[in-house]
Amino acid sequence: MNKNKITEYFAGIKSLLSRNAILIMCVNVLNSFGDQFKNSYRSLYVVKEVGISTSLFGSALSIYLIATMLTRTPAAMIIDRKRNLLKYLVAGEFLLKSLCWFSFPLITNASIMNVLFAIDGVANAMCATTIPALLAMTIDKRAIGSGYAIMQGIGNLISANARSIGTALYDAKGMAIASKVAALIPFMAAICVLLMKNENYIGIGNADRNANQSKQLLCYKMLPLALIAGIPMIMYHGESNYLQLHAADYGFEYLVPLSIATSLDGIFTVAVGFLCDLVNPAIFAIIGLSGATLGSFLLSISTNNATFVAAVCAYHATQFFGPVFRVIGMKIVSFKEQGTYSATMFMMNDLVGIISNKIIGVVAENNGYFAMWRMISICLLCSLIAFIILDNTYLNRLRRNNS
């Protein structure tokens, strides 16, 4: 590591203090907190209170992801081609999300659930695709790892207690109050977006920022990475939507350790992000995938509360592999490809989620949660091996070409 590289890195760090960069990070915090808050009670309400089966709930999640995936490409095109309108479009996305979450108590059968989940998927696609791409276009590329990691890390730290708060509010006040509080969160995100400056997202340290905008629908050279990064979404959807059901059925207590582990992940994400700008980030992706694999395996054998808690901590304390995958690609693709790259990564996440959500729902219903976690652990192990091979071959070649 030479002195010039360190000097350039700290010069890039200054771009993180711009008004738009700070507001984008605030928006991400609200988006992360809101998603975790909403996920904490949604499955409990649908499955336990309304009485919809886990397989139908899994199908609704697939509908949500199909709607999300179909919206990714239009979102990427807006990011790359309609930058003068971005502020107002993104604010509208969050207002749509707010309205959808406010309407969740209307779910009384599978049909209404499917419609609201589809609307939520459209809103989520626009919001989730826009946030990282806006950050990548706002800050200096020399500090992209640190910027993205700080954004994700702060989001994880603040949202660490979101599930606990959401579950406690739902238990104490019911779905009507919980949904109203949830709806306020994306509404506040919309206000933050409207406070952003109108600009063309041109900063320093990016020679290609004035290059012609990408006309591709996807960032095709990043598809192999996107596929491998998408496989862990099987665990994300399993853990987000079925962990609380598993815990409720077996009487496991885990919310306090979950909050601690999520807080640690936020700290680790920030630290890893800084290191990603100084060393090869692949090592952190390997560590994170290993933790996810271990966590899912422990869940598959968790016959007591201690093992269950250990599994939750192993997964959440190493969940920083998601931001690391993003940073690996952000450092390879050009500025003009940031929108399509973001859409490509999210699209593959959606595709894996669409395929897996129905499967894990059926496995959980017919074979139990232990079989579901066992299947997920095998998938994660395959993604770990595949990433090690990809990083030492294809990605290594792309990095050399860019240097």
C-alpha positions as CSV (number, residue, x, y, z in Angstrom):
1,M,0.0,0.0,0.0
2,N,1.8,3.2,-1.2
3,K,1.6,6.7,0.2
4,N,-0.1,8.1,-3.0
5,K,-3.0,5.6,-2.7
6,I,-3.6,6.6,0.9
7,T,-3.5,10.3,0.0
8,E,-5.9,9.9,-2.9
9,Y,-8.2,7.8,-0.6
10,F,-8.4,10.6,2.0
11,A,-9.0,13.2,-0.7
12,G,-12.0,11.1,-1.9
13,I,-13.4,10.8,1.7
14,K,-14.2,14.6,1.6
15,S,-17.0,13.9,-0.9
16,L,-18.9,12.0,1.8
17,L,-19.5,15.4,3.6
18,S,-21.6,16.8,0.7
19,R,-25.2,17.7,1.4
20,N,-26.6,15.1,-1.0
21,A,-24.4,12.3,0.3
22,I,-25.5,12.9,3.9
23,L,-29.2,13.0,2.8
24,I,-28.8,9.8,0.8
25,M,-27.4,8.1,3.9
26,C,-30.4,9.4,5.9
27,V,-32.8,8.0,3.3
28,N,-31.0,4.6,3.5
29,V,-31.3,4.6,7.3
30,L,-35.1,5.2,7.1
31,N,-35.5,2.6,4.3
32,S,-33.5,0.0,6.2
33,F,-35.3,0.6,9.5
34,G,-38.7,0.7,7.8
35,D,-38.2,-2.6,6.0
36,Q,-37.0,-4.4,9.2
37,F,-39.9,-2.8,11.2
38,K,-42.5,-3.9,8.6
39,N,-41.0,-7.4,8.2
40,S,-41.2,-8.0,12.0
41,Y,-45.0,-8.3,12.2
42,R,-46.1,-8.8,8.6
43,S,-45.7,-12.6,8.6
44,L,-47.1,-12.9,12.1
45,Y,-50.2,-11.0,11.1
46,V,-50.8,-12.8,7.8
47,V,-50.1,-16.4,9.1
48,K,-51.1,-16.2,12.7
49,E,-53.9,-13.7,12.8
50,V,-55.5,-13.8,9.3
51,G,-54.8,-17.6,9.0
52,I,-53.1,-17.7,5.6
53,S,-50.9,-20.8,5.1
54,T,-47.1,-20.5,4.9
55,S,-47.2,-21.8,1.3
56,L,-49.6,-19.1,0.2
57,F,-47.5,-16.5,2.1
58,G,-44.5,-17.8,0.2
59,S,-46.4,-17.4,-3.1
60,A,-47.2,-13.8,-2.1
61,L,-43.5,-13.1,-1.4
62,S,-42.8,-14.5,-4.9
63,I,-45.4,-12.1,-6.4
64,Y,-43.7,-9.3,-4.5
65,L,-40.4,-10.2,-6.0
66,I,-41.7,-10.6,-9.5
67,A,-43.1,-7.1,-9.3
68,T,-39.8,-5.9,-7.9
69,M,-37.8,-7.6,-10.6
70,L,-40.0,-6.2,-13.4
71,T,-39.5,-2.7,-12.0
72,R,-35.7,-2.8,-11.7
73,T,-34.9,-2.1,-15.4
74,P,-37.2,1.0,-15.6
75,A,-35.7,2.2,-12.3
76,A,-32.2,1.8,-13.8
77,M,-33.1,3.6,-17.0
78,I,-34.5,6.5,-14.9
79,I,-31.3,6.7,-12.8
80,D,-29.1,6.8,-15.9
81,R,-31.2,8.9,-18.2
82,K,-33.5,11.1,-16.2
83,R,-31.2,12.6,-13.6
84,N,-32.9,16.0,-13.6
85,L,-36.1,14.4,-12.4
86,L,-34.6,11.9,-9.9
87,K,-35.5,13.9,-6.8
88,Y,-39.2,14.0,-7.5
89,L,-39.4,10.5,-8.8
90,V,-37.6,9.0,-5.8
91,A,-39.8,11.0,-3.4
92,G,-42.9,9.6,-5.2
93,E,-41.5,6.0,-4.8
94,F,-41.3,6.5,-1.0
95,L,-44.8,8.0,-0.8
96,L,-46.2,4.9,-2.7
97,K,-44.4,2.6,-0.2
98,S,-45.9,4.6,2.7
99,L,-49.4,4.3,1.3
100,C,-48.9,0.5,0.8
101,W,-47.7,-0.1,4.3
102,F,-50.6,1.9,5.7
103,S,-53.0,-0.4,3.9
104,F,-51.6,-3.7,5.2
105,P,-54.5,-4.1,7.8
106,L,-56.8,-4.5,4.8
107,I,-55.4,-7.9,4.2
108,T,-58.1,-10.4,5.1
109,N,-57.5,-13.0,2.4
110,A,-54.8,-14.2,-0.1
111,S,-56.1,-12.1,-3.0
112,I,-55.8,-8.7,-1.1
113,M,-52.4,-9.9,0.2
114,N,-51.1,-10.6,-3.3
115,V,-52.2,-7.2,-4.6
116,L,-50.6,-5.2,-1.7
117,F,-47.4,-7.3,-1.9
118,A,-47.2,-6.5,-5.6
119,I,-47.6,-2.8,-5.0
120,D,-45.0,-3.0,-2.2
121,G,-42.6,-4.8,-4.7
122,V,-42.9,-2.0,-7.2
123,A,-42.2,0.7,-4.6
124,N,-39.3,-1.3,-3.1
125,A,-37.7,-1.9,-6.5
126,M,-37.5,1.9,-7.2
127,C,-36.3,2.8,-3.7
128,A,-33.7,0.0,-3.3
129,T,-32.3,0.4,-6.8
130,T,-32.0,4.2,-6.6
131,I,-30.3,4.6,-3.2
132,P,-26.9,2.9,-3.9
133,A,-26.7,4.2,-7.5
134,L,-27.3,7.8,-6.3
135,L,-24.6,7.4,-3.7
136,A,-22.2,6.0,-6.3
137,M,-22.9,9.0,-8.6
138,T,-22.6,11.5,-5.8
139,I,-19.3,10.6,-4.1
140,D,-15.8,10.2,-5.3
141,K,-15.1,6.8,-6.8
142,R,-11.8,6.5,-4.8
143,A,-13.9,6.3,-1.6
144,I,-16.9,4.3,-2.9
145,G,-16.2,1.4,-0.6
146,S,-16.1,3.5,2.5
147,G,-19.1,5.5,1.4
148,Y,-21.3,2.5,0.7
149,A,-20.1,0.7,3.8
150,I,-20.8,3.8,6.0
151,M,-24.2,4.1,4.5
152,Q,-25.0,0.4,5.1
153,G,-23.3,0.2,8.5
154,I,-25.2,3.2,9.9
155,G,-28.4,1.8,8.5
156,N,-27.7,-1.6,10.1
157,L,-26.8,0.0,13.5
158,I,-29.9,2.2,13.7
159,S,-32.2,-0.6,12.4
160,A,-30.8,-3.2,14.8
161,N,-33.8,-2.8,17.1
162,A,-36.4,-2.3,14.4
163,R,-37.7,-5.9,14.5
164,S,-37.9,-5.8,18.3
165,I,-39.7,-2.5,18.2
166,G,-42.0,-3.6,15.5
167,T,-42.9,-6.9,17.2
168,A,-43.4,-5.2,20.5
169,L,-45.7,-2.5,19.0
170,Y,-47.7,-5.1,17.1
171,D,-48.1,-7.3,20.2
172,A,-49.1,-4.3,22.4
173,K,-51.3,-2.2,20.0
174,G,-52.2,-4.5,17.1
175,M,-51.9,-4.2,13.3
176,A,-53.7,-0.9,12.9
177,I,-51.2,1.1,15.0
178,A,-48.2,-0.8,13.8
179,S,-49.0,-0.1,10.1
180,K,-49.6,3.6,10.8
181,V,-46.2,3.9,12.5
182,A,-44.6,2.0,9.6
183,A,-46.1,4.2,7.0
184,L,-44.5,7.3,8.6
185,I,-41.0,6.0,8.0
186,P,-41.0,6.1,4.2
187,F,-42.9,9.4,4.4
188,M,-40.0,10.9,6.2
189,A,-37.6,9.4,3.6
190,A,-39.6,11.2,0.9
191,I,-39.1,14.5,2.8
192,C,-35.3,13.9,3.0
193,V,-35.2,13.3,-0.8
194,L,-37.0,16.5,-1.5
195,L,-34.3,18.4,0.5
196,M,-31.6,17.2,-1.8
197,K,-30.0,19.6,-4.2
198,N,-30.8,19.4,-7.9
199,E,-27.6,18.5,-9.7
200,N,-26.1,16.2,-12.3
201,Y,-24.2,14.2,-9.8
202,I,-20.8,15.3,-11.1
203,G,-18.0,15.2,-8.5
204,I,-14.3,14.7,-8.4
205,G,-12.1,11.7,-8.9
206,N,-14.2,10.1,-11.6
207,A,-12.8,10.6,-15.1
208,D,-15.8,8.9,-16.7
209,R,-18.5,11.0,-15.1
210,N,-19.2,13.0,-18.2
211,A,-19.2,9.9,-20.4
212,N,-22.2,9.0,-22.5
213,Q,-24.9,7.3,-20.4
214,S,-25.3,3.6,-20.6
215,K,-27.9,2.3,-23.1
216,Q,-27.8,-1.3,-21.9
217,L,-30.7,-2.7,-19.9
218,L,-28.3,-4.7,-17.7
219,C,-24.6,-4.7,-16.8
220,Y,-23.9,-8.0,-18.5
221,K,-20.3,-8.3,-17.5
222,M,-21.4,-8.4,-13.9
223,L,-24.0,-11.1,-14.3
224,P,-21.7,-13.9,-12.9
225,L,-21.1,-11.9,-9.7
226,A,-24.8,-10.9,-9.5
227,L,-25.8,-14.6,-9.6
228,I,-23.4,-15.6,-6.8
229,A,-24.4,-12.6,-4.8
230,G,-28.1,-13.4,-5.3
231,I,-27.9,-17.0,-3.9
232,P,-27.6,-15.7,-0.2
233,M,-30.9,-14.0,-0.7
234,I,-32.4,-17.5,-0.1
235,M,-31.2,-17.2,3.5
236,Y,-32.3,-13.5,3.7
237,H,-35.9,-14.4,2.8
238,G,-35.9,-17.5,5.0
239,E,-34.6,-15.6,7.9
240,S,-36.7,-12.5,7.4
241,N,-40.0,-14.3,6.9
242,Y,-39.8,-17.6,8.8
243,L,-37.4,-17.1,11.7
244,Q,-40.1,-15.5,13.8
245,L,-42.5,-18.3,12.9
246,H,-39.9,-20.9,13.8
247,A,-39.2,-19.1,17.1
248,A,-42.9,-18.8,18.0
249,D,-43.6,-22.5,17.3
250,Y,-40.7,-23.7,19.5
251,G,-40.9,-20.9,22.2
252,F,-37.4,-19.6,21.4
253,E,-36.3,-16.1,22.7
254,Y,-33.9,-14.4,20.4
255,L,-34.7,-10.7,19.9
256,V,-32.1,-9.3,22.3
257,P,-29.2,-11.3,20.8
258,L,-30.6,-10.4,17.3
259,S,-30.3,-6.7,18.2
260,I,-26.8,-7.1,19.5
261,A,-25.7,-9.1,16.5
262,T,-27.2,-6.6,14.0
263,S,-25.5,-3.8,15.8
264,L,-22.2,-5.6,15.5
265,D,-22.8,-6.1,11.8
266,G,-23.3,-2.4,11.4
267,I,-19.9,-1.8,13.1
268,F,-18.2,-4.5,11.1
269,T,-19.8,-3.2,7.8
270,V,-18.3,0.3,8.3
271,A,-14.9,-1.1,9.2
272,V,-14.9,-3.5,6.3
273,G,-16.0,-0.7,4.0
274,F,-12.9,1.3,4.8
275,L,-10.7,-1.7,4.3
276,C,-12.4,-2.4,1.0
277,D,-10.8,0.8,-0.4
278,L,-7.4,-0.3,0.7
279,V,-7.3,-4.1,0.1
280,N,-9.1,-6.7,-2.0
281,P,-12.7,-6.8,-0.7
282,A,-13.1,-10.5,-1.7
283,I,-11.7,-11.8,1.6
284,F,-14.6,-10.1,3.4
285,A,-17.1,-11.6,1.1
286,I,-15.7,-15.0,1.9
287,I,-15.8,-14.4,5.7
288,G,-19.4,-13.2,5.4
289,L,-20.6,-16.1,3.3
290,S,-18.9,-18.5,5.7
291,G,-20.8,-16.9,8.6
292,A,-24.1,-17.2,6.7
293,T,-23.5,-20.8,5.9
294,L,-22.7,-21.5,9.5
295,G,-25.8,-19.7,10.7
296,S,-28.1,-21.6,8.4
297,F,-26.5,-24.9,9.4
298,L,-26.9,-24.2,13.1
299,L,-30.6,-23.3,12.5
300,S,-31.1,-26.7,10.9
301,I,-30.0,-28.4,14.1
302,S,-31.3,-25.9,16.6
303,T,-33.3,-28.1,19.0
304,N,-32.7,-25.7,21.9
305,N,-32.7,-21.9,22.5
306,A,-28.9,-21.6,22.8
307,T,-28.2,-23.1,19.4
308,F,-31.0,-21.0,17.8
309,V,-29.4,-17.8,19.3
310,A,-25.9,-18.9,18.2
311,A,-27.3,-19.4,14.6
312,V,-28.9,-15.9,14.6
313,C,-25.8,-14.3,15.8
314,A,-23.5,-16.1,13.4
315,Y,-25.6,-14.9,10.4
316,H,-26.3,-11.4,11.5
317,A,-22.8,-10.6,12.8
318,T,-21.3,-11.5,9.3
319,Q,-24.1,-10.1,7.1
320,F,-21.7,-7.5,5.8
321,F,-21.0,-9.7,2.7
322,G,-24.0,-8.0,0.9
323,P,-22.4,-4.5,0.8
324,V,-19.0,-6.1,0.0
325,F,-20.5,-7.7,-3.1
326,R,-21.8,-4.3,-4.2
327,V,-18.5,-2.6,-3.6
328,I,-16.6,-5.3,-5.6
329,G,-18.7,-4.5,-8.7
330,M,-18.9,-0.7,-8.1
331,K,-15.1,-0.6,-8.3
332,I,-15.1,-2.5,-11.6
333,V,-17.9,-0.8,-13.6
334,S,-17.7,2.7,-14.9
335,F,-19.7,5.7,-13.7
336,K,-22.2,5.5,-16.6
337,E,-22.9,1.9,-15.7
338,Q,-23.8,2.4,-12.0
339,G,-27.5,2.5,-12.5
340,T,-27.6,-0.6,-14.7
341,Y,-25.1,-2.4,-12.3
342,S,-27.4,-1.6,-9.4
343,A,-30.4,-3.0,-11.3
344,T,-28.5,-6.1,-12.3
345,M,-27.5,-7.0,-8.8
346,F,-31.0,-6.4,-7.5
347,M,-32.6,-8.2,-10.4
348,M,-30.6,-11.3,-9.7
349,N,-31.6,-11.0,-6.0
350,D,-35.2,-10.8,-7.0
351,L,-34.9,-13.8,-9.4
352,V,-33.4,-16.0,-6.8
353,G,-36.0,-14.8,-4.3
354,I,-38.9,-15.6,-6.7
355,I,-37.7,-19.1,-7.3
356,S,-36.7,-19.8,-3.7
357,N,-39.6,-18.2,-1.7
358,K,-42.2,-20.6,-3.0
359,I,-39.8,-23.6,-2.5
360,I,-38.8,-22.7,1.1
361,G,-42.5,-22.0,2.0
362,V,-43.5,-25.5,0.7
363,V,-40.5,-27.2,2.4
364,A,-41.3,-25.4,5.7
365,E,-45.0,-26.5,5.5
366,N,-44.4,-30.1,4.4
367,N,-41.0,-31.0,5.9
368,G,-40.6,-28.5,8.8
369,Y,-38.2,-25.6,9.4
370,F,-35.2,-27.8,10.1
371,A,-35.3,-29.2,6.5
372,M,-35.8,-25.7,5.2
373,W,-32.6,-24.4,6.9
374,R,-30.7,-27.5,5.8
375,M,-31.6,-26.8,2.2
376,I,-30.5,-23.2,2.6
377,S,-27.2,-24.1,4.1
378,I,-26.3,-26.3,1.1
379,C,-27.1,-23.4,-1.3
380,L,-24.9,-21.0,0.7
381,L,-22.0,-23.4,0.7
382,C,-22.3,-23.7,-3.1
383,S,-22.3,-19.9,-3.4
384,L,-19.1,-19.7,-1.2
385,I,-17.2,-22.2,-3.4
386,A,-18.4,-20.5,-6.6
387,F,-17.3,-17.0,-5.4
388,I,-13.8,-18.2,-4.5
389,I,-13.4,-19.6,-8.0
390,L,-15.0,-16.5,-9.7
391,D,-12.8,-14.1,-7.8
392,N,-9.6,-15.9,-8.7
393,T,-10.4,-16.1,-12.4
394,Y,-13.0,-13.8,-14.1
395,L,-13.1,-10.9,-11.6
396,N,-9.3,-10.9,-11.2
397,R,-9.1,-10.5,-15.0
398,L,-11.6,-7.6,-15.0
399,R,-9.6,-5.8,-12.2
400,R,-6.4,-6.1,-14.2
401,N,-8.1,-4.7,-17.3
402,N,-9.3,-1.7,-15.3
403,S,-5.9,-1.0,-13.7
